[in-house]
Amino acid sequence: MTLGHHSGTTTVTQAVDLMNNGTSACVLDGYPGVNLVGVAHGVSQYTWTLQWGTARHSPVTLEPGGSAHFYVVYLPAGAKAVGGKATASAAAPAASASAKAGSGASTKASASPKASAKATTKASSTAKASVAPSKSAATASAVVDIEVLNISITLPNTYSQDEAAWNARLVLQDKVAHAQTYVTPFIPGTA
């Protein structure tokens, strides 16, 4: 996994490139589990599990040495979410993945043949639907940022994670049902 180009100012699109370092082909179908780890709410290892977008997707087959990518679409610090608050957007994603693995898990960027099952039906055995925010979270007027230090991904139907340093500052929207920060499905080739 490597971070590719990014574009945009009000809403930023960050490409994340993946390469199959294995010896056999694999299939990526759907969305990766993505966690951002950084500093927020006074916590130094704050973890934010990103929601999935609602875009249609098709399976992506990666031959050995083949590449695919996905995007993290986010609001940079200082950007205003809908209504000046970190609130829901009609075009925002509807699902969330909680992709967690042990801290000692193997972290290989290559996709394995196990990654061939549908991510939309089963990203991992710990996948959860996003939970609607409480009234106090939904009506909070203070916009909170997260200083991201690392991005961690989990491929569909695996438990191993890959992590990369990522220094970015985003509007934190982890308490809203449909955040304006989300992950796109896998796309063939590098971005």
C-alpha positions as CSV (number, residue, x, y, z in Angstrom):
1,M,0.0,0.0,0.0
2,T,1.2,3.5,-0.9
3,L,-0.5,6.9,-0.7
4,G,-0.9,8.2,-4.2
5,H,-1.9,11.7,-5.4
6,H,-4.5,13.9,-3.7
7,S,-6.6,16.6,-5.2
8,G,-9.1,19.2,-4.2
9,T,-9.3,21.9,-1.6
10,T,-12.9,22.0,-0.1
11,T,-13.2,18.3,-0.4
12,V,-10.0,16.4,-0.8
13,T,-9.6,13.0,-2.6
14,Q,-6.6,11.0,-1.5
15,A,-5.7,8.0,-3.6
16,V,-4.4,4.8,-1.9
17,D,-2.6,2.4,-4.3
18,L,-2.3,-1.3,-3.7
19,M,-0.1,-3.9,-5.4
20,N,-0.4,-7.7,-5.4
21,N,2.9,-8.9,-4.1
22,G,1.7,-12.5,-4.0
23,T,2.4,-15.3,-6.5
24,S,-1.2,-15.9,-7.5
25,A,-4.1,-13.8,-8.7
26,C,-6.7,-12.5,-6.2
27,V,-10.0,-10.7,-6.5
28,L,-10.9,-7.6,-4.5
29,D,-14.7,-7.0,-4.4
30,G,-16.2,-4.0,-2.7
31,Y,-14.5,-1.8,-0.2
32,P,-11.5,-1.9,2.1
33,G,-11.9,-1.4,5.8
34,V,-10.1,1.9,6.6
35,N,-9.1,3.3,10.0
36,L,-7.5,6.6,10.5
37,V,-5.3,6.8,13.6
38,G,-4.2,10.2,15.1
39,V,-4.8,12.8,17.7
40,A,-8.4,13.9,18.5
41,H,-10.4,14.7,21.7
42,G,-7.1,14.8,23.6
43,V,-6.4,11.2,22.8
44,S,-3.1,10.4,21.0
45,Q,-4.1,7.1,19.4
46,Y,-7.7,8.0,18.5
47,T,-9.0,5.6,15.9
48,W,-11.7,6.6,13.4
49,T,-13.3,3.8,11.2
50,L,-14.4,5.4,8.0
51,Q,-17.7,4.8,6.3
52,W,-18.1,3.3,2.8
53,G,-19.4,5.3,-0.1
54,T,-22.5,4.2,-2.0
55,A,-20.9,3.8,-5.4
56,R,-21.6,0.7,-7.4
57,H,-18.6,-1.6,-7.8
58,S,-17.3,-4.6,-9.7
59,P,-14.8,-7.2,-8.7
60,V,-11.2,-6.2,-9.5
61,T,-8.8,-9.1,-10.3
62,L,-5.2,-8.5,-9.5
63,E,-2.6,-10.7,-11.2
64,P,0.8,-11.0,-9.4
65,G,2.3,-7.5,-9.7
66,G,-1.1,-6.0,-10.6
67,S,-2.4,-2.8,-9.0
68,A,-5.6,-1.4,-7.8
69,H,-6.6,1.7,-5.8
70,F,-9.3,3.3,-3.8
71,Y,-9.9,6.8,-2.6
72,V,-10.4,8.4,0.8
73,V,-12.7,11.4,0.2
74,Y,-12.5,13.9,3.2
75,L,-13.1,17.4,4.5
76,P,-9.7,19.0,5.3
77,A,-9.4,20.9,8.6
78,G,-10.9,24.4,8.2
79,A,-13.5,23.2,5.7
80,K,-17.1,23.6,6.6
81,A,-19.3,20.6,6.7
82,V,-23.0,21.0,5.7
83,G,-24.5,23.9,7.7
84,G,-21.1,24.8,9.3
85,K,-21.3,21.6,11.4
86,A,-20.1,18.1,10.8
87,T,-23.5,16.9,9.7
88,A,-25.0,14.4,7.3
89,S,-25.0,14.9,3.5
90,A,-27.6,13.4,1.2
91,A,-24.9,12.1,-1.1
92,A,-22.8,10.7,1.7
93,P,-22.1,7.0,2.3
94,A,-24.5,4.7,4.1
95,A,-22.4,1.9,5.5
96,S,-19.4,1.5,7.8
97,A,-16.8,-1.2,8.4
98,S,-15.0,-1.9,11.6
99,A,-11.9,-3.5,10.3
100,K,-9.8,-4.5,13.3
101,A,-7.0,-7.0,13.7
102,G,-4.6,-7.7,16.5
103,S,-1.7,-5.2,16.8
104,G,0.7,-8.0,15.9
105,A,-1.1,-9.0,12.7
106,S,0.9,-9.6,9.6
107,T,0.8,-6.5,7.4
108,K,1.4,-7.4,3.8
109,A,0.1,-5.0,1.1
110,S,-0.6,-7.8,-1.2
111,A,-4.1,-9.2,-1.6
112,S,-4.6,-12.9,-0.9
113,P,-6.9,-15.3,-2.7
114,K,-9.1,-15.1,0.4
115,A,-10.0,-11.6,-0.7
116,S,-12.3,-12.9,-3.4
117,A,-15.6,-12.9,-1.4
118,K,-18.0,-10.0,-1.6
119,A,-16.9,-7.2,0.6
120,T,-20.4,-5.7,0.6
121,T,-21.8,-8.8,2.3
122,K,-18.9,-9.6,4.5
123,A,-15.9,-7.3,4.9
124,S,-14.7,-9.3,7.9
125,S,-16.3,-11.1,10.7
126,T,-16.3,-7.8,12.7
127,A,-18.1,-5.7,10.2
128,K,-20.8,-3.5,11.8
129,A,-23.4,-1.1,10.4
130,S,-22.9,2.5,11.3
131,V,-24.8,3.6,14.4
132,A,-26.9,6.7,14.4
133,P,-25.5,9.5,16.5
134,S,-27.1,10.6,19.7
135,K,-29.1,13.8,19.7
136,S,-26.3,15.7,21.5
137,A,-23.7,14.5,18.9
138,A,-25.9,15.4,15.9
139,T,-26.6,18.9,17.2
140,A,-23.2,19.7,18.5
141,S,-22.0,23.0,16.9
142,A,-18.3,22.6,17.6
143,V,-16.3,21.2,14.7
144,V,-13.5,18.9,15.9
145,D,-10.5,18.0,13.8
146,I,-8.3,14.9,13.8
147,E,-4.6,15.1,13.1
148,V,-4.1,11.9,11.2
149,L,-0.8,10.1,11.7
150,N,-1.5,6.7,10.1
151,I,-3.9,5.1,7.7
152,S,-4.7,1.4,8.3
153,I,-6.5,-0.8,5.8
154,T,-7.9,-4.3,5.9
155,L,-8.7,-6.1,2.6
156,P,-12.1,-7.9,2.3
157,N,-12.3,-11.2,4.2
158,T,-8.9,-10.9,5.8
159,Y,-7.8,-9.9,9.3
160,S,-4.3,-8.6,8.5
161,Q,-3.8,-4.9,8.2
162,D,-1.4,-2.7,6.3
163,E,-0.5,0.7,7.7
164,A,1.2,3.7,6.3
165,A,2.1,7.1,7.7
166,W,-0.2,9.8,6.6
167,N,0.1,13.4,7.9
168,A,-3.2,15.1,7.3
169,R,-5.6,17.2,9.3
170,L,-9.3,16.4,8.7
171,V,-12.7,17.5,10.1
172,L,-13.6,14.6,12.4
173,Q,-17.1,13.2,11.6
174,D,-17.1,10.0,13.5
175,K,-20.4,10.8,15.4
176,V,-22.6,11.3,12.4
177,A,-24.5,8.6,10.5
178,H,-23.6,9.8,7.0
179,A,-20.2,11.5,7.2
180,Q,-18.8,13.6,4.3
181,T,-15.6,11.6,4.7
182,Y,-15.8,8.1,3.2
183,V,-14.0,5.4,1.3
184,T,-14.6,4.4,-2.4
185,P,-14.6,0.9,-3.7
186,F,-11.6,-0.7,-5.4
187,I,-10.7,0.5,-8.9
188,P,-8.3,-1.3,-11.2
189,G,-4.8,0.2,-11.8
190,T,-2.9,2.9,-9.9
191,A,-4.3,6.4,-9.4
